[in-house]
C-alpha cells in the first residue's frame, strides 16, 4: 500500500496523519510509524469522509 499525508495536515506540521487507501484503509500517526496503523473497511472510511465534508458546509 502507498501511504500519503492527509490533506487536513498542514505542510509545516511535523505531526500529521498518513493514510493508505485500498479495500482496507489504514491510518497512522507519523510520530509513531512503528506502531500498528488503525484499520478501517473502505466503506466505513468513505462514510467518515462524507460526514466530515457535510459538517464543514
C-alpha positions, -999 to +999 in steps of 0.1 A: +000+000+000+011+035-007+010+060+022+000+097+017-002+126+040-037+136+050-049+168+032-060+181+066-024+180+079-006+213+074+025+214+052+047+227+081+033+204+108+057+178+120+028+159+135+004+146+109-017+117+098-009+094+069-034+072+051-031+042+029-063+035+009-075+003-006-101-023+003-089-017+039-079+019+047-050+022+072-044+054+092-012+061+112+005+089+131+038+100+115+053+104+150+046+067+157+050+049+125+065+019+144+030+012+159+003-007+141-019+015+120-057+018+126-076-003+100-110+007+086-130-010+060-131+012+029-169+016+031-166+030+067-137+053+058-157+067+029-187+073+052-164+090+076-150+114+049-185+121+037-197+130+072-167+154+077-174+171+044-211+176+052-202+191+086-180+217+071-208+230+049 
